[in-house]
Amino acid sequence: MEMAFGWISEYCSNAKYSLFADDDMYVNIPNALKYLYSVEEEQIENLYGGYLFERPVPVRFYPFKHYVSKQEYPFHCYPPFVAGCTIFFSNDVIQKIKKVMPFIPRFRVDDKYIGMITQKLGINATKLNDLIGMRHIGPNGRWFPCLISDHGYTTLEMFQSAFEASYSYCDPAKVLKNDIF
């Protein structure tokens, strides 16, 4: 994670935004751009957005993938965080996070770690839950044309099908305002 922030800072310092996405996420680039173009001027700074978990509780049951012991994290809740599968950052947030990362103890779960950092920086996450498919909606799903990203793509055929279905039009800004269908 630190390498990504360093790389963006060094090679993409003029970019307004960065998008982090997991390798099993289909990202609909036109919808991502439509969303970014819809961001109002006062929201351009401090953008940290995606699928927001507002009161997340650590998984304490071993052997789950995201198991965290009380020794690792003794608190009952994590700070609010954006799921690591798809995260939008404005460049100023990238710079702020990069600057403080060396001073905040590393936590092995990246998205929760970023949530801890943004909380310390006083940066509130932008909730884009209606635009991020966390449970593989798939190209045949009603909301698929509106999504910025969708989870669970493991084969080239799945990505190809999603790409072909992406030509359906939907304006993500209207989804956020509940102004569709």
CYANA upper distance limits for C-alpha pairs under 8 A (distance plus 0.5 A):
  1 MET  CA      5 PHE  CA      7.06
  1 MET  CA    110 ASP  CA      7.46
  2 GLU  CA      6 GLY  CA      6.67
  2 GLU  CA     98 LYS  CA      7.63
  2 GLU  CA    101 MET  CA      7.96
  3 MET  CA      7 TRP  CA      6.45
  4 ALA  CA      8 ILE  CA      6.61
  5 PHE  CA      9 SER  CA      6.57
  5 PHE  CA     94 ILE  CA      6.75
  5 PHE  CA     95 GLN  CA      8.21
  5 PHE  CA     97 ILE  CA      8.28
  5 PHE  CA     98 LYS  CA      6.34
  6 GLY  CA     10 GLU  CA      6.66
  6 GLY  CA     98 LYS  CA      7.20
  7 TRP  CA     11 TYR  CA      6.37
  7 TRP  CA     12 CYS  CA      8.02
  8 ILE  CA     12 CYS  CA      5.33
  8 ILE  CA     13 SER  CA      6.96
  8 ILE  CA     18 SER  CA      8.50
  8 ILE  CA     94 ILE  CA      8.33
  9 SER  CA     13 SER  CA      5.58
  9 SER  CA     94 ILE  CA      7.78
  9 SER  CA     95 GLN  CA      7.15
 13 SER  CA     91 ASN  CA      7.72
 14 ASN  CA     91 ASN  CA      8.48
 15 ALA  CA     91 ASN  CA      7.03
 16 LYS  CA     90 SER  CA      6.20
 16 LYS  CA     91 ASN  CA      5.78
 17 TYR  CA     88 PHE  CA      7.39
 17 TYR  CA     89 PHE  CA      6.03
 17 TYR  CA     90 SER  CA      4.79
 17 TYR  CA     91 ASN  CA      5.87
 18 SER  CA     88 PHE  CA      6.34
 18 SER  CA     89 PHE  CA      5.71
 18 SER  CA     90 SER  CA      6.83
 18 SER  CA     91 ASN  CA      7.45
 19 LEU  CA     86 THR  CA      7.39
 19 LEU  CA     87 ILE  CA      6.09
 19 LEU  CA     88 PHE  CA      5.13
 19 LEU  CA     89 PHE  CA      6.86
 20 PHE  CA     84 GLY  CA      8.01
 20 PHE  CA     85 CYS  CA      7.86
 20 PHE  CA     86 THR  CA      5.99
 20 PHE  CA     87 ILE  CA      5.55
 20 PHE  CA     88 PHE  CA      7.03
 21 ALA  CA     25 MET  CA      6.95
 21 ALA  CA     27 VAL  CA      8.27
 21 ALA  CA     84 GLY  CA      7.54
 21 ALA  CA     85 CYS  CA      5.58
 21 ALA  CA     86 THR  CA      4.85
 21 ALA  CA     87 ILE  CA      7.03
 22 ASP  CA     84 GLY  CA      7.67
 22 ASP  CA     85 CYS  CA      5.33
 22 ASP  CA     86 THR  CA      7.20
 24 ASP  CA    151 HIS  CA      6.58
 24 ASP  CA    152 GLY  CA      5.85
 24 ASP  CA    153 TYR  CA      5.22
 24 ASP  CA    154 THR  CA      6.39
 25 MET  CA     85 CYS  CA      7.34
 25 MET  CA     86 THR  CA      8.22
 25 MET  CA    149 SER  CA      6.72
 25 MET  CA    150 ASP  CA      5.95
 25 MET  CA    151 HIS  CA      5.10
 25 MET  CA    152 GLY  CA      6.70
 25 MET  CA    153 TYR  CA      6.41
 26 TYR  CA    149 SER  CA      5.80
 26 TYR  CA    150 ASP  CA      5.72
 26 TYR  CA    151 HIS  CA      7.03
 26 TYR  CA    153 TYR  CA      7.02
 26 TYR  CA    159 PHE  CA      6.97
 26 TYR  CA    162 ALA  CA      7.64
 27 VAL  CA     32 ALA  CA      8.16
 27 VAL  CA    148 ILE  CA      6.31
 27 VAL  CA    149 SER  CA      4.79
 27 VAL  CA    150 ASP  CA      7.23
 28 ASN  CA     32 ALA  CA      6.73
 28 ASN  CA    147 LEU  CA      7.55
 28 ASN  CA    148 ILE  CA      5.61
 28 ASN  CA    149 SER  CA      6.34
 28 ASN  CA    163 PHE  CA      8.09
 28 ASN  CA    166 SER  CA      7.21
 29 ILE  CA     33 LEU  CA      6.61
 29 ILE  CA    148 ILE  CA      7.62
 30 PRO  CA     34 LYS  CA      6.60
 31 ASN  CA     35 TYR  CA      6.60
 31 ASN  CA    146 CYS  CA      7.57
 31 ASN  CA    147 LEU  CA      7.38
 31 ASN  CA    148 ILE  CA      5.76
 31 ASN  CA    170 CYS  CA      8.20
 31 ASN  CA    171 ASP  CA      7.58
 31 ASN  CA    172 PRO  CA      6.84
 32 ALA  CA     36 LEU  CA      6.78
 32 ALA  CA    148 ILE  CA      5.74
 33 LEU  CA     37 TYR  CA      6.53
 34 LYS  CA     38 SER  CA      6.70
 34 LYS  CA    171 ASP  CA      7.40
 34 LYS  CA    172 PRO  CA      7.14
 34 LYS  CA    173 ALA  CA      7.86
 35 TYR  CA     39 VAL  CA      7.02
 35 TYR  CA    171 ASP  CA      8.36
 35 TYR  CA    172 PRO  CA      6.18
 35 TYR  CA    173 ALA  CA      6.39
 38 SER  CA    173 ALA  CA      6.64
 39 VAL  CA     43 GLN  CA      6.72
 39 VAL  CA     44 ILE  CA      7.00
 40 GLU  CA     44 ILE  CA      7.07
 43 GLN  CA     47 LEU  CA      7.02
 44 ILE  CA     90 SER  CA      7.16
 45 GLU  CA     90 SER  CA      6.63
 45 GLU  CA     91 ASN  CA      8.34
 45 GLU  CA     92 ASP  CA      6.85
 45 GLU  CA     93 VAL  CA      7.94
 46 ASN  CA     89 PHE  CA      8.12
 46 ASN  CA     90 SER  CA      6.66
 46 ASN  CA     92 ASP  CA      6.96
 46 ASN  CA     93 VAL  CA      5.95
 46 ASN  CA    123 ILE  CA      6.77
 46 ASN  CA    124 ASN  CA      8.29
 47 LEU  CA     88 PHE  CA      7.35
 47 LEU  CA     89 PHE  CA      5.74
 47 LEU  CA     90 SER  CA      5.39
 47 LEU  CA     93 VAL  CA      7.24
 47 LEU  CA    125 ALA  CA      7.66
 47 LEU  CA    126 THR  CA      7.39
 48 TYR  CA     82 VAL  CA      8.24
 48 TYR  CA     87 ILE  CA      7.39
 48 TYR  CA     88 PHE  CA      6.02
 48 TYR  CA     89 PHE  CA      5.22
 48 TYR  CA     90 SER  CA      7.28
 48 TYR  CA     93 VAL  CA      7.64
 48 TYR  CA    123 ILE  CA      8.05
 48 TYR  CA    124 ASN  CA      7.72
 48 TYR  CA    125 ALA  CA      5.56
 48 TYR  CA    126 THR  CA      6.47
 49 GLY  CA     82 VAL  CA      6.91
 49 GLY  CA     87 ILE  CA      6.16
 49 GLY  CA     88 PHE  CA      5.51
 49 GLY  CA     89 PHE  CA      7.21
 49 GLY  CA    125 ALA  CA      5.78
 49 GLY  CA    126 THR  CA      4.78
 49 GLY  CA    127 LYS  CA      6.49
 49 GLY  CA    128 LEU  CA      6.97
 50 GLY  CA     82 VAL  CA      5.92
 50 GLY  CA     83 ALA  CA      7.24
 50 GLY  CA     86 THR  CA      6.50
 50 GLY  CA     87 ILE  CA      5.52
 50 GLY  CA     88 PHE  CA      6.81
 50 GLY  CA    125 ALA  CA      8.22
 50 GLY  CA    126 THR  CA      7.02
 50 GLY  CA    127 LYS  CA      6.34
 50 GLY  CA    128 LEU  CA      5.33
 50 GLY  CA    129 ASN  CA      7.05
 50 GLY  CA    132 ILE  CA      7.35
 51 TYR  CA     82 VAL  CA      5.77
 51 TYR  CA     83 ALA  CA      5.98
 51 TYR  CA     86 THR  CA      7.92
 51 TYR  CA     87 ILE  CA      8.31
 51 TYR  CA    127 LYS  CA      6.53
 51 TYR  CA    128 LEU  CA      5.82
 51 TYR  CA    129 ASN  CA      4.98
 51 TYR  CA    131 LEU  CA      8.44
 51 TYR  CA    132 ILE  CA      6.52
 51 TYR  CA    134 MET  CA      8.45
 52 LEU  CA     80 PRO  CA      7.50
 52 LEU  CA     81 PHE  CA      6.26
 52 LEU  CA     82 VAL  CA      4.94
 52 LEU  CA     83 ALA  CA      6.86
 52 LEU  CA    125 ALA  CA      7.52
 52 LEU  CA    126 THR  CA      7.80
 52 LEU  CA    127 LYS  CA      5.73
 52 LEU  CA    128 LEU  CA      7.43
 52 LEU  CA    129 ASN  CA      6.89
 53 PHE  CA     80 PRO  CA      6.10
 53 PHE  CA     81 PHE  CA      5.99
 53 PHE  CA     82 VAL  CA      6.63
 53 PHE  CA     83 ALA  CA      7.61
 54 GLU  CA     79 PRO  CA      7.95
 54 GLU  CA     80 PRO  CA      4.99
 54 GLU  CA     81 PHE  CA      7.25
 55 ARG  CA     77 CYS  CA      6.81
 55 ARG  CA     78 TYR  CA      7.27
 55 ARG  CA     79 PRO  CA      7.42
 55 ARG  CA     80 PRO  CA      6.41
 56 PRO  CA     77 CYS  CA      6.05
 56 PRO  CA     78 TYR  CA      5.94
 56 PRO  CA     79 PRO  CA      7.73
 56 PRO  CA     80 PRO  CA      7.25
 57 VAL  CA     76 HIS  CA      6.68
 57 VAL  CA     77 CYS  CA      5.03
 57 VAL  CA     78 TYR  CA      6.58
 58 PRO  CA     67 TYR  CA      7.82
 58 PRO  CA     68 VAL  CA      6.80
 58 PRO  CA     76 HIS  CA      7.42
 58 PRO  CA     77 CYS  CA      6.83
 58 PRO  CA     78 TYR  CA      7.32
 59 VAL  CA     64 PHE  CA      8.08
 59 VAL  CA     66 HIS  CA      6.69
 59 VAL  CA     67 TYR  CA      5.43
 59 VAL  CA     68 VAL  CA      6.40
 60 ARG  CA     67 TYR  CA      5.99
 60 ARG  CA     68 VAL  CA      6.24
 60 ARG  CA     69 SER  CA      6.58
 60 ARG  CA     70 LYS  CA      8.23
 61 PHE  CA     67 TYR  CA      6.52
 62 TYR  CA     67 TYR  CA      6.23
 63 PRO  CA     67 TYR  CA      7.04
 66 HIS  CA    109 VAL  CA      8.19
 68 VAL  CA     72 GLU  CA      6.72
 68 VAL  CA     73 TYR  CA      7.19
 69 SER  CA     73 TYR  CA      6.83
 69 SER  CA     74 PRO  CA      8.13
 70 LYS  CA     74 PRO  CA      4.89
 70 LYS  CA     75 PHE  CA      7.92
 78 TYR  CA    112 LYS  CA      7.52
 78 TYR  CA    115 GLY  CA      8.41
 78 TYR  CA    116 MET  CA      8.11
 79 PRO  CA    112 LYS  CA      8.09
 79 PRO  CA    115 GLY  CA      6.46
 79 PRO  CA    116 MET  CA      6.45
 79 PRO  CA    119 GLN  CA      7.21
 80 PRO  CA    115 GLY  CA      6.47
 80 PRO  CA    116 MET  CA      8.48
 80 PRO  CA    119 GLN  CA      8.24
 80 PRO  CA    125 ALA  CA      8.07
 81 PHE  CA    111 ASP  CA      7.05
 81 PHE  CA    112 LYS  CA      6.40
 81 PHE  CA    114 ILE  CA      7.61
 81 PHE  CA    115 GLY  CA      4.80
 81 PHE  CA    116 MET  CA      8.18
 81 PHE  CA    125 ALA  CA      7.47
 82 VAL  CA     87 ILE  CA      7.14
 82 VAL  CA    111 ASP  CA      6.91
 82 VAL  CA    112 LYS  CA      8.29
 82 VAL  CA    115 GLY  CA      7.41
 82 VAL  CA    125 ALA  CA      7.41
 83 ALA  CA     87 ILE  CA      7.60
 83 ALA  CA    111 ASP  CA      6.27
 83 ALA  CA    112 LYS  CA      8.45
 84 GLY  CA    110 ASP  CA      7.55
 84 GLY  CA    111 ASP  CA      5.30
 85 CYS  CA    151 HIS  CA      8.11
 86 THR  CA    132 ILE  CA      7.93
 86 THR  CA    149 SER  CA      7.63
 89 PHE  CA     93 VAL  CA      6.62
 89 PHE  CA     94 ILE  CA      6.89
 90 SER  CA     94 ILE  CA      7.03
 91 ASN  CA     95 GLN  CA      6.76
 92 ASP  CA     96 LYS  CA      6.69
 93 VAL  CA     97 ILE  CA      6.52
 94 ILE  CA     98 LYS  CA      6.56
 95 GLN  CA     99 LYS  CA      6.61
 96 LYS  CA    100 VAL  CA      6.99
 96 LYS  CA    121 LEU  CA      8.34
 97 ILE  CA    101 MET  CA      6.38
 97 ILE  CA    114 ILE  CA      8.43
 97 ILE  CA    117 ILE  CA      7.29
 97 ILE  CA    118 THR  CA      7.84
 98 LYS  CA    102 PRO  CA      8.32
100 VAL  CA    104 ILE  CA      7.10
100 VAL  CA    117 ILE  CA      8.24
101 MET  CA    105 PRO  CA      8.36
101 MET  CA    106 ARG  CA      8.49
101 MET  CA    117 ILE  CA      8.02
104 ILE  CA    117 ILE  CA      7.82
106 ARG  CA    113 TYR  CA      7.58
107 PHE  CA    112 LYS  CA      8.17
107 PHE  CA    113 TYR  CA      5.94
108 ARG  CA    113 TYR  CA      7.87
109 VAL  CA    113 TYR  CA      6.60
110 ASP  CA    114 ILE  CA      6.70
111 ASP  CA    115 GLY  CA      6.78
112 LYS  CA    116 MET  CA      6.75
113 TYR  CA    117 ILE  CA      6.82
114 ILE  CA    118 THR  CA      6.56
115 GLY  CA    119 GLN  CA      6.54
116 MET  CA    120 LYS  CA      6.88
117 ILE  CA    121 LEU  CA      6.75
118 THR  CA    122 GLY  CA      6.53
118 THR  CA    123 ILE  CA      5.53
118 THR  CA    124 ASN  CA      7.63
119 GLN  CA    123 ILE  CA      6.44
119 GLN  CA    124 ASN  CA      7.67
128 LEU  CA    132 ILE  CA      7.05
128 LEU  CA    176 LEU  CA      7.94
129 ASN  CA    133 GLY  CA      8.26
130 ASP  CA    147 LEU  CA      8.00
130 ASP  CA    175 VAL  CA      7.45
130 ASP  CA    176 LEU  CA      7.46
131 LEU  CA    146 CYS  CA      7.14
131 LEU  CA    147 LEU  CA      5.00
131 LEU  CA    148 ILE  CA      5.89
131 LEU  CA    149 SER  CA      7.47
131 LEU  CA    172 PRO  CA      7.40
131 LEU  CA    175 VAL  CA      7.99
131 LEU  CA    176 LEU  CA      8.40
132 ILE  CA    147 LEU  CA      6.32
132 ILE  CA    148 ILE  CA      6.33
132 ILE  CA    149 SER  CA      5.60
132 ILE  CA    150 ASP  CA      6.47
133 GLY  CA    137 ILE  CA      6.63
133 GLY  CA    147 LEU  CA      7.23
133 GLY  CA    148 ILE  CA      8.47
133 GLY  CA    149 SER  CA      6.41
133 GLY  CA    150 ASP  CA      4.65
133 GLY  CA    151 HIS  CA      6.26
134 MET  CA    150 ASP  CA      6.74
134 MET  CA    151 HIS  CA      5.78
135 ARG  CA    150 ASP  CA      8.00
135 ARG  CA    151 HIS  CA      6.44
135 ARG  CA    152 GLY  CA      7.63
136 HIS  CA    150 ASP  CA      6.19
136 HIS  CA    151 HIS  CA      5.21
136 HIS  CA    152 GLY  CA      5.76
136 HIS  CA    153 TYR  CA      8.24
137 ILE  CA    141 GLY  CA      5.97
137 ILE  CA    143 TRP  CA      8.20
137 ILE  CA    144 PHE  CA      7.01
137 ILE  CA    150 ASP  CA      7.13
137 ILE  CA    151 HIS  CA      8.13
138 GLY  CA    144 PHE  CA      7.00
138 GLY  CA    150 ASP  CA      7.68
138 GLY  CA    162 ALA  CA      7.54
139 PRO  CA    144 PHE  CA      6.17
139 PRO  CA    145 PRO  CA      8.13
139 PRO  CA    161 SER  CA      7.20
139 PRO  CA    162 ALA  CA      5.67
139 PRO  CA    165 ALA  CA      6.16
139 PRO  CA    166 SER  CA      8.24
140 ASN  CA    144 PHE  CA      7.48
140 ASN  CA    165 ALA  CA      8.37
143 TRP  CA    147 LEU  CA      7.13
144 PHE  CA    150 ASP  CA      8.36
144 PHE  CA    166 SER  CA      8.26
145 PRO  CA    165 ALA  CA      7.59
145 PRO  CA    166 SER  CA      6.18
145 PRO  CA    167 TYR  CA      8.07
145 PRO  CA    168 SER  CA      6.04
145 PRO  CA    169 TYR  CA      6.70
145 PRO  CA    170 CYS  CA      6.22
146 CYS  CA    169 TYR  CA      7.88
146 CYS  CA    170 CYS  CA      5.31
146 CYS  CA    171 ASP  CA      6.92
146 CYS  CA    172 PRO  CA      6.23
146 CYS  CA    175 VAL  CA      7.79
147 LEU  CA    172 PRO  CA      7.63
148 ILE  CA    172 PRO  CA      8.14
153 TYR  CA    158 MET  CA      6.31
153 TYR  CA    159 PHE  CA      6.78
154 THR  CA    158 MET  CA      7.31
154 THR  CA    159 PHE  CA      8.35
155 THR  CA    159 PHE  CA      7.06
156 LEU  CA    160 GLN  CA      6.57
157 GLU  CA    161 SER  CA      6.59
158 MET  CA    162 ALA  CA      6.75
159 PHE  CA    163 PHE  CA      6.58
160 GLN  CA    164 GLU  CA      6.74
161 SER  CA    165 ALA  CA      6.73
162 ALA  CA    166 SER  CA      6.59
163 PHE  CA    167 TYR  CA      7.95
171 ASP  CA    175 VAL  CA      7.32
172 PRO  CA    176 LEU  CA      6.97
173 ALA  CA    177 LYS  CA      7.03
174 LYS  CA    178 ASN  CA      6.48
174 LYS  CA    179 ASP  CA      5.34
174 LYS  CA    180 ILE  CA      6.50
175 VAL  CA    179 ASP  CA      6.45
175 VAL  CA    180 ILE  CA      6.59
